[in-house]
């Protein structure tokens, strides 16, 4: 089938399709999203518990006050991070597998989907690791380009050129920064279907999933970027509004009950905790939505490119 780029109407169709899929199967996808989120939070919660314990024991949070036994436990914590990340990604992949089955009119039960996804847990981690390394490498190159441009600009300022030359050099610098930014965004978008591809296509290796994602996204990167930008523009204001409303309401009540100034350290800590909790709740709710929209994009692109 011909490679037909996504049209503006298709962008809206994919977004509405992802929303509808999540809405119709909320009771299936949401609990899986909760489990994935909790797994990703476990290493952070362990660190938080250790920090509270140190403060309670009067040891403080400085490096010199940390007991040697905790330093020795760092490898254990890193293993926990690795395992928790793998479990979180695998649960997200489970949502992808279930959602794709619905879109492809080949629905699977939760047990059937899990039987395909669970054995790939270390493949998912490997693909995540590879994609992260690639993104870090590209980001490093991006910042090196910025550093070179800034350094070159400082050197150029020390010379006396005509305003026209300065203008041309500034324009070239802006073009290079814009081109580098576009390349960075394009590269990251190119990796967005890695996990979905690995969850659905059984023959892929971690590196093969990375390459598969780049192959599928080719010609569709701008539209996929638009899809996720629109979802972010919808969800971010709602999250911010909820944080502001609940934070203001609860801190006002707390200030009256505790007879404490609203600018006190206790109230500020409470505001931070409320914002953190609400942010986590919204992340848990939105995580399956991002998965369903990603899978809908994957299904649409495969339909357009491969007639699947």
N, C-alpha and C positions, 0 to 999 in steps of 0.2 A: 504494500500500500504506500502511496506517496507520502512523503514527509511534509505534512501540512502544519505550519506553525499554529499555535494556539491563537484564536481570535479573542477580542475583548469579551464577546458573549460567552466564550468557553471559560474564561477566567471566572466570571460570575457563576457559571454552571458548576464548575469544580468546587468553588467555595460553598455554594448552597448545597451541593451534593454531600460535601464533607460534614456540614452542619446537620443535614437531615439524617445522615448515617449515624452520627453520634447521638442525635436526639432519639432516634428509633431504637437504638440498642444501648442506651445510656446505662441500664442496669447490668449490662455485660461488660462494657468497656470501662466504665468509671471505677469499679472495684479493682480491675487490673491496673489502672492508672494510679490508684492509691497505693497498691503494693509496690509498683515501680518507684513512686516518689519516696515511699518510706525506706526502701532499700538505699536510695541515693542519699537520704538524710542520715542514715545510721552512723557513718564516719564522723559527720559534723556533730551529731548529738553526743557521741563518745568524747570528742574534744571538749564540747561544752560542759559535759559532766565533770571531766577532769579539771577544767578551769574553775568551776564552782567549788570543787573539792579542795583545790589549792587555796582559794580565797577563804574557805571555811576554816582551813587548818592554819591560816595566817601566813602561808608561805609566799603569797603574792604571785604575780604572773611574769616576773622577770626571768630571763634565762638562767641566771645564777641560782635562783631559788627552786628550780625544778629538780626534784629528787632524781638520782642516777637511775633508779628502777624505771622511771618513765622514759628516760632517754633510751634505755635498753628495749623498751616496748615499742619503739617506733617501727621496727620491721613488722611486728605483729599488726600494728595499725595500718601499714601499707598493704599487707595481705588482705586485711578487712576492706580497705578501699577498693582493691582489685576485685575481690569477690562480690562486694555490694554493687559495684559498677556493672559487672557482668550480669548479675541478677536483674538489675534495673533495666538494662538495655534489652535483655531477653524478654521481659514482661512487655515492654513497648513493642517488641517484634511480634509478640503474641497478638496484640491489638491489630497490628498490620496484617498478619495472616488471616485473622477472622474477618476483618473489613474487606480485604481483597476477595475472599471467598464469596461474600455477599455481592460485591460489584461484578464479579465474573460469573455470577449465577451458579457457583459451585460451593455453597455454604458448608462449613465444617462445624462440628461441635467443638466445645471448648477442649474436650479431651483429645480429639483428633488434631486440632491445631497445635496443642501443647506437645503432642508426640512428635510433630515435625520440627518444632522450634527448640524445645528443651535440649536435644542432643547438640545443637549448634552454639551453645552458650559461649564456648571459648572462641568460636569463629566470630561471633558478634563482638566480643571483646577485642579480638585481633583487628577486625575491620575498624572498630572505633579508635583503636590505638594508631593504626596506619593513617586514618583520616585526620586525626589530631596532629600527628607528626607533620603531615603535608601542610595543614593549615598553619602550624607554627612556623614552618620553613618559609612559606609564602609571606606571612606577616613579618618575619625577620627581614626578608628581602625588601618588603615595602618600607619598613622603618629605616633600612640602610639607604634606600633611595631618598627618603626624606632628609636623612642626616647629610647625605652628599649635597642635596639641593640647598639645605640651610647653610652648610659650610661653604659651598660655592657662592651663595649670596653674600655671606659675610666678607669673603675675599673680594668679590666684585665691588662691594661698597667702598673698599679702600682705594679703588682706582677711579680716575676721573673720566667718565664717559658722558656722551650727550644724553639728554632725556629720552631720545628715541631709542638708543641702545638699551638703556635701563628698562624702557617699556617693553621692548622685544624680549629681553631676557626674563622679565617678570612673566610675560605671556607664555614663554616656553616652559617656565617653571610650573605655572598653573596647569598647562596642558599635560606635563609629565605627571604631576600629582593626580590629576583627574584620571589619566589613563591607568596609573598604578592602582587607584582606588577601584576603578571599574574591573580591572583584572582580578583584584583581590575578591571582590564581591562575586564575580563570575565563577571564580575557582571554588569558593565556599558553596555556592549554589549547586555547582557541579557534583558536590559530594552529598547532597541532600537526600538522594534516593539510595544511598549505600545500604543502610540497614533494612529498608523495605525490600530491596532486590534480594538480599541474602535471606530474608524471612520467607520469600515466596518462591525463589528459584533454587531448587535443591542442589544443583550441580556446582554452585559458585563457591570459590574460596574467598577468604577475606580480601586479598588483593584483587581477585576477579570481581568482587562486589564493588570495589572502588572504581575499577575501570568500567564496569557495567553502568554505574550511576553516571559517570562522565559521558558515556556513549548515549544514554537515554536523554540526558539534559541538553545535549548539543542541539542548538536551534530553538530551545524552549526556555533558556535561562532567564531572560527578561520577564517572561510571563510568570514563571514560578516565583521570581522575586516579587512581582506585583501581588501574587496571591498571598504570600506570607506577610507582605507589607500591609495589605488590607486587613488581614486578620489581626495583626499587631495594632493597627490603628483603631480597630473595634474594641479589642480586649484591654489595651493599656489604659485608656481613659476610665473604663469601668473599674479596673483595679485601683487606680489612683483615687477615684471618687469614693470607693468603699473604704479605703484606708483613711482618707480625710474625715469622712463622716463618723466612722466607728472610733477613730482615735480621738477626735474632738469630744464626742459624746462620753466615752468612757473616762477620759482624763478629767473632764469637767466634773463628772460624778465623783471620781476618786479624790479630786482636790477638795470637794465639799465634805465628803465623808471623812477624809483624813485631816481636814483643816490645814492643808498644805498649799503653799504658793504654787501656782501653775507652772512657774519657771524652775521649780526645785529639781534637784537631781533625781529624786524618786519618781516624779511625774515624767521627766524626760526619758528615764529608763522604761517606764510603763508604755509611753508612746512608741518607743523603739520596738518593744516586744510585740505590741499590738500590730504595728506595721509589718513586722516580720511574720507574725502568724497569719495575717490576712494575705500577705504576699504568697506564703506557702500554700494556703487554701486555694487561691486563684490559680497557682501553678498546677496544683493537683487537678483542678477542674478542667483547665485548658489543655493539659498534656495530651489526653486522649483525642481532643479536637484537632490538635496539630497532627497527630498520627493519622486520623481519618482523612484530613485534607491532603496530607502527603500521599497516602495510598490512593486517593481519588486522582491526584495528579499523575501518579505512576500508572494507574490503570488507563487514564485518558491517553497518555503519551504512547504507551504500548499499543493501544488500539489504533492510534493514528500512524505509528511507525511500522507496526508488525501485524496489524489486523487481528490481534489476540482478542 
